[in-house]
Amino acid sequence: MDKIKEAIKIYAANFTLFILIVLSVRFPVNILTEIIVSNLPKSTDVLIQTANEIRANNLLSAIFDPIYVSAIVYCVWQIKRGGAFNYNNAMSVGIQNWGKLFTVNLVAGIFIILGFIAFIIPGILLAMRYSLSTSIVIVEGSGNSSVVLKRSAELTEGRRGEIAWVTFLLTILLFVLAFIIAIPFTFSDSIISNVISASIIDLILPIFPITLFLFYWQAQQKQDTL
């Protein structure tokens, strides 16, 4: 819970900057998602239609989200080390590290999906094992997937249970807040209302990378003192 409290405190103190970073990526992604979804073949099965919409959103998120996540992690790193940061250099870091982070996420994602196919528990364990990959790419500058994933496994050793619990709590919090935010938009199915509601919900997302960075920072600082 201490990590969540600190993450919320950091987010609140830098709210304007963080929402600019998030919306710079997520707002156009939400528009593109709605355009793609609106042009998909309509299905009479609500579940199939919803699944198609989720696939479109997940694909675009996998491609573009590393930009804002990298930028957020960079800002939090600077906060923890007492460095200077602003919108321009944060977004520059996000764009510069997009390729490395996308590749690392892709490789980690393949392992995690295979873990879920084998059995749910291995998938969860692998997700926790590789959860610090973004922070490693940004702080340590490595773009080698095997090096980054091995390093993440090393830093999460002995912390995966706590990371899993905190991630679970944050996920529940996100779903509750997303449900509340979506209520005013339930009676409208226009592209504009969907983009606005999705973008508002997206403002909650920085809590995840901020919290995971705090786990990375703690583990790295502990290693440095040994």
C-alpha positions in Angstrom: 0.0 0.0 0.0 2.9 2.4 0.6 3.9 2.1 -3.0 0.4 3.0 -4.1 0.2 6.0 -1.7 3.6 7.3 -3.0 2.5 6.8 -6.6 -0.7 8.7 -6.1 1.3 11.5 -4.3 3.8 11.7 -7.2 0.9 11.7 -9.8 -1.0 14.4 -7.9 2.1 16.6 -7.7 2.7 16.4 -11.4 -0.9 16.0 -12.6 -0.9 18.6 -15.4 2.3 17.3 -16.9 1.3 13.6 -16.7 -2.1 14.2 -18.3 -0.5 16.1 -21.1 1.9 13.2 -21.7 -0.9 10.6 -21.5 -3.4 12.5 -23.7 -0.7 13.2 -26.3 -0.6 9.5 -27.1 -4.0 8.1 -25.8 -6.3 10.8 -27.3 -5.3 10.2 -30.9 -5.2 6.4 -30.2 -8.7 6.6 -28.9 -9.8 8.4 -32.1 -8.1 5.9 -34.3 -9.6 3.0 -32.3 -13.1 4.4 -32.8 -12.5 4.9 -36.5 -11.3 1.3 -36.9 -14.2 -0.1 -34.7 -16.8 1.9 -36.7 -15.5 0.3 -39.9 -15.4 -3.2 -38.6 -18.1 -5.6 -39.9 -21.0 -5.3 -37.4 -21.9 -8.5 -35.6 -25.3 -9.3 -34.1 -23.5 -11.1 -31.3 -22.6 -8.5 -28.6 -19.8 -10.6 -27.3 -18.1 -10.9 -30.7 -18.5 -7.2 -31.3 -17.0 -6.3 -27.9 -14.1 -8.8 -28.5 -13.4 -7.1 -31.9 -13.3 -3.7 -30.2 -11.0 -4.9 -27.5 -8.6 -6.5 -30.0 -8.4 -3.2 -32.0 -7.8 -1.2 -28.8 -5.2 -3.7 -27.5 -3.3 -3.7 -30.8 -3.1 0.1 -30.9 -2.2 0.2 -27.2 0.7 -2.3 -27.7 2.0 -0.2 -30.5 1.7 3.3 -29.1 1.5 3.1 -25.3 5.3 2.5 -24.8 5.7 6.2 -25.8 3.7 7.6 -22.9 4.8 4.9 -20.4 8.5 5.6 -21.2 7.9 9.3 -20.7 6.1 8.8 -17.4 8.8 6.5 -16.1 11.5 9.0 -17.2 9.7 11.8 -15.2 9.5 9.6 -12.0 13.1 8.6 -12.4 14.1 12.3 -12.5 11.9 13.0 -9.4 13.6 10.2 -7.4 17.1 11.3 -8.4 16.4 15.0 -8.0 16.8 15.8 -11.7 15.0 18.3 -14.0 12.3 17.2 -16.4 9.6 18.7 -18.6 7.1 17.7 -21.3 9.5 18.1 -24.2 12.4 16.0 -22.9 10.0 13.4 -21.4 8.2 12.9 -24.7 11.6 12.8 -26.5 12.7 10.0 -24.2 9.4 8.2 -24.9 9.9 8.4 -28.7 13.6 7.6 -28.6 13.0 4.4 -26.5 9.8 3.3 -28.4 11.6 0.7 -30.5 13.5 -0.8 -27.7 10.5 -1.0 -25.4 8.2 -2.3 -28.0 10.6 -5.1 -28.8 11.1 -6.0 -25.1 7.3 -5.9 -24.5 6.7 -8.1 -27.5 9.2 -10.7 -26.4 7.9 -10.6 -22.8 4.3 -10.7 -24.1 5.0 -13.9 -26.1 6.4 -15.6 -23.0 3.5 -14.4 -20.8 0.9 -15.6 -23.4 2.6 -19.0 -23.6 2.5 -19.1 -19.8 -1.3 -18.4 -19.8 -1.8 -21.0 -22.5 0.1 -23.6 -20.4 -1.8 -22.6 -17.3 -3.0 -19.3 -15.8 -0.5 -19.3 -12.8 2.7 -19.5 -15.0 1.3 -16.5 -17.0 0.8 -14.4 -13.9 4.2 -15.3 -12.6 5.9 -14.4 -15.8 4.0 -11.1 -15.9 5.3 -10.3 -12.5 8.8 -11.5 -13.4 9.0 -9.1 -16.3 7.1 -6.2 -14.8 10.1 -4.0 -14.3 11.3 -4.2 -17.9 10.2 -0.6 -18.8 12.1 0.9 -15.9 15.2 -1.0 -16.9 15.0 0.1 -20.5 14.7 3.8 -19.5 17.1 3.9 -16.6 19.7 1.4 -17.6 19.5 2.0 -21.4 19.5 -1.6 -22.4 17.6 -2.6 -25.5 18.6 -6.2 -25.6 15.4 -8.2 -24.7 17.1 -11.1 -23.1 19.3 -8.8 -20.9 16.3 -6.7 -19.9 14.1 -9.7 -19.0 16.9 -11.4 -17.1 17.5 -8.1 -15.2 13.8 -7.8 -14.4 13.7 -11.3 -13.2 16.7 -10.6 -10.9 15.2 -7.4 -9.5 11.7 -8.9 -8.9 13.1 -11.9 -7.0 11.4 -11.9 -3.6 9.1 -9.1 -4.6 6.8 -10.8 -7.1 4.1 -11.6 -4.5 3.9 -7.9 -3.4 4.0 -6.7 -7.0 1.1 -9.1 -7.9 -0.9 -7.9 -4.9 -0.4 -4.2 -5.6 -1.1 -4.8 -9.3 -4.3 -6.6 -8.4 -5.4 -3.7 -6.1 -4.7 -1.1 -8.8 -6.6 -3.1 -11.4 -9.6 -3.3 -9.1 -9.3 0.5 -8.5 -9.1 1.1 -12.2 -12.2 -0.9 -13.0 -14.2 0.8 -10.3 -13.2 4.3 -11.4 -13.6 3.4 -15.1 -17.2 2.1 -14.3 -18.0 5.4 -12.5 -16.5 7.5 -15.2 -18.4 5.6 -17.9 -21.8 6.0 -16.3 -22.6 9.5 -17.8 -21.7 8.2 -21.2 -23.7 5.0 -21.2 -26.7 6.5 -23.1 -24.5 7.8 -25.9 -22.8 5.6 -28.5 -21.3 8.4 -30.6 -17.6 8.4 -31.6 -17.1 11.7 -29.7 -18.6 10.5 -26.4 -16.6 7.2 -26.7 -13.3 9.1 -27.3 -14.0 11.5 -24.4 -14.9 8.7 -21.9 -12.0 6.5 -22.9 -9.6 9.5 -22.7 -10.8 10.4 -19.2 -10.4 6.8 -18.1 -6.9 6.8 -19.6 -5.9 9.5 -17.0 -5.9 6.8 -14.3 -3.3 4.7 -16.2 -0.1 6.5 -15.1 -0.5 5.1 -11.6 0.6 1.6 -13.0 4.0 2.6 -14.4 4.7 5.0 -11.5 4.1 2.2 -9.0 6.1 -0.3 -10.9 9.0 2.2 -11.1 8.9 2.6 -7.4 9.4 -1.2 -7.1 12.4 -0.9 -9.5 13.9 2.0 -7.7 13.7 0.2 -4.3 15.2 -3.0 -5.7 18.0 -1.1 -7.5 18.8 1.0 -4.5 19.0 -2.1 -2.3 21.4 -3.7 -4.8 23.6 -0.6 -4.8 24.0 -0.7 -1.1 25.2 -4.4 -1.1 
